[in-house]
Amino acid sequence: MYLAEDELGQIVGFISGGPESSGDIPYTGEIDAVYLLAPHQGRGIGRRLVVSLASRLIQESMTALLVWVLAANPARKFYERLGGQLIYEKETSIGGASLIEVAYGWRDAYTLIEPGPPQSG
């Protein structure tokens, strides 16, 4: 887990991850959770959190990563901007409600820490 703090030392976000939880091959690592307070979004903090976690997972030989996110969550565009490819979709139940989750994957986690040229869009 990595934390992001503001200039006053207040925690404004976090990321956690580790080994991929379902035994999915070829994805060996997973981003479990990313959260950033709204006033701190859009400033590159989320990207830096992902770079930190991806670097650590790569050190632990997890070089292909995925993340699950609710399909209706507008923040899923964040993973697309990071180059994540839409790889799975599944139905899940949360609090009795039936929801759709999607997974984004990076077969080469190095692209998260050494990004290529910016993509338009």
N, C-alpha and C positions, 0 to 999 in steps of 0.2 A: 504494500500500500504506500502511496505517495500522497502528501498533502500539499496544498498551495495556500500560501499566506499572503495577506496584503501588507502594506508598508507598516501597519501598526501591529503586525504579528497575529492578526485574527485569521482563523482558517476560513478560506473562501471556496475551497473545493478539494476533491480527492479523486483518486483512481485506485482500483484494486484489481488484481488478476493473479493468474497462476496457471497450473496445468489445465488443459481443456477437460471439462467435467464429464463428458459422456463417452470418452474413448474414441471420438471421431478421428478418423485418419483422412487426410494428412494434417489436420490442424492439431498441433501439439500444445498450444497455449491459448489462453482465453482472457479477454478483458471482462472482468465480472461486473464492474460498476464504475461509472464516471459521473461526477456531479460537480457543478460549478454554479455558485450563486449568480442569479440573473445580472446584477450590476457588473459582474466581472467577466461575462461572456463576450466573445468577439474581440478579445484582446490578446489572443495567442496562448493564454494560460492552459486551456484544454489540450492544445497541440503539444505544449511542453510536458504536460502530465503524461500524455500518450508516449512521447519520445522516451521519457524516463522509464516508464513501465516496460515498453518494448525493448529497450536496451538491457534491462535486467532479465527479462524473459529469454532474450537471445543468449545472454551469458549462461543461462541454465539450459541451453540447447533446445529452447522452444522457438523455432524460427518460422513457424507458420501459425498465425493467430486468427481468432474469430471473436466476435462480440454479438450478443443477442440484444435486440431492442424492440420495443413495441412498435408495430407498423404505423400506428397513429401518432407516434411521437415525432413532432417536427424536428427535434434535435438529431434524428437519424441522418439528416443531411450532413452533419458534422463528419460522420464516418465516410460518406461518399466523397467529401472534400479531401479526406485523408487517403483516398485511393482505394477504399474498401469495395470489394465486389459483392453484390447481392448473391448469396449462395444457397440460402435455405429460407423456408417459410413454414411455420407450424402454428397450430391452434393451441392455446393455453387457457387455463382458468385461473383468474385472480379475483379473490373476494367473491366468488360465485359468478363472476362475469366471464363470458367467453371472449377472448381477445386473440389477435394475430400477432405473433412475434416473427421478426425476420433476423437473419444472421448476415453479417458482413464479414468477409474474410480477406486476409492477406496471406497468400502462399509464400511470400518472401517478406518477412517482418523487417528486413533491412531497409525496405522502401519507406518505412515509417520513421527511421532515424536518419536516412540519407535520401530525402525526397528528390525526385527529378524536377524538371521544369514545371512551373505552375500550370494547372489546367484551367482553361476558360470555363465560365459558367457560373 
